[in-house]
Amino acid sequence: MHTYKPSGICATQIDFDVRDGKVYDVAFTKGCPGNHLGLSSLAEGMPVAEVIRRLEGIRCGERTTSCPDQLAQALKEYV
């Protein structure tokens, strides 16, 4: 399990696992539970590079980042 401390979002931590180049068990601490469960479910079993490609750069309102973007940043740091 890997842990990432995001910035610029409501969540305070993102935990995830990578096995055979695919993302599993994504869990956000704090923030919007429904959105995080949906995001986690969509990323489950997807190749790391694909998750990064799809989520990087997504913004939340006026913020320069979002929970999806921070997950992409966590995976980029992992890689």
C-alpha positions as CSV (number, residue, x, y, z in Angstrom):
1,M,0.0,0.0,0.0
2,H,1.2,3.5,-0.9
3,T,0.3,6.7,0.8
4,Y,0.2,10.2,-0.8
5,K,-0.5,13.5,1.0
6,P,-2.5,15.6,-1.5
7,S,-2.6,19.4,-1.6
8,G,-5.3,21.8,-2.7
9,I,-8.2,19.4,-2.1
10,C,-10.5,18.5,0.8
11,A,-9.0,15.0,1.1
12,T,-6.0,14.7,3.5
13,Q,-4.6,11.4,2.2
14,I,-4.8,9.0,-0.7
15,D,-3.9,5.4,-0.2
16,F,-3.5,3.0,-3.2
17,D,-1.9,-0.2,-4.3
18,V,-0.3,-1.0,-7.6
19,R,0.1,-4.6,-8.7
20,D,1.3,-5.7,-12.1
21,G,1.1,-2.1,-13.3
22,K,-2.6,-1.7,-12.4
23,V,-4.3,0.4,-9.7
24,Y,-6.1,-1.2,-6.8
25,D,-7.7,-0.3,-3.5
26,V,-7.8,3.5,-3.9
27,A,-9.0,5.1,-0.6
28,F,-9.3,8.8,0.2
29,T,-9.3,10.2,3.7
30,K,-11.8,13.0,4.3
31,G,-13.5,14.9,1.4
32,C,-16.6,13.8,-0.5
33,P,-17.2,10.1,0.1
34,G,-19.5,9.4,-2.8
35,N,-17.2,11.0,-5.3
36,H,-14.2,9.2,-3.9
37,L,-16.0,5.8,-3.9
38,G,-16.9,6.4,-7.6
39,L,-13.4,7.5,-8.5
40,S,-11.9,4.5,-6.7
41,S,-14.3,2.1,-8.4
42,L,-13.5,3.5,-11.9
43,A,-9.7,3.3,-11.3
44,E,-9.8,-0.2,-10.0
45,G,-7.8,-2.6,-12.2
46,M,-6.9,0.1,-14.7
47,P,-3.3,0.5,-15.8
48,V,-1.4,3.2,-14.0
49,A,-0.6,5.1,-17.2
50,E,-4.2,5.1,-18.3
51,V,-5.4,6.5,-14.9
52,I,-2.8,9.3,-15.1
53,R,-3.7,10.1,-18.7
54,R,-7.4,10.3,-18.0
55,L,-7.3,12.2,-14.7
56,E,-4.3,14.5,-14.8
57,G,-5.2,18.2,-15.2
58,I,-8.9,17.9,-14.1
59,R,-9.8,21.0,-12.0
60,C,-12.4,21.5,-9.3
61,G,-14.1,24.8,-9.8
62,E,-11.6,27.6,-9.4
63,R,-9.0,25.3,-7.9
64,T,-6.0,24.4,-10.0
65,T,-6.4,20.7,-9.0
66,S,-9.0,18.2,-7.9
67,C,-9.3,14.8,-6.3
68,P,-8.9,13.0,-9.7
69,D,-5.8,15.2,-10.5
70,Q,-4.3,14.5,-7.1
71,L,-4.7,10.8,-7.7
72,A,-2.9,11.2,-11.0
73,Q,-0.1,13.1,-9.2
74,A,0.1,10.3,-6.6
75,L,0.5,7.7,-9.3
76,K,3.1,9.9,-11.1
77,E,5.1,10.1,-7.9
78,Y,4.9,6.4,-7.5
79,V,6.1,5.7,-11.0
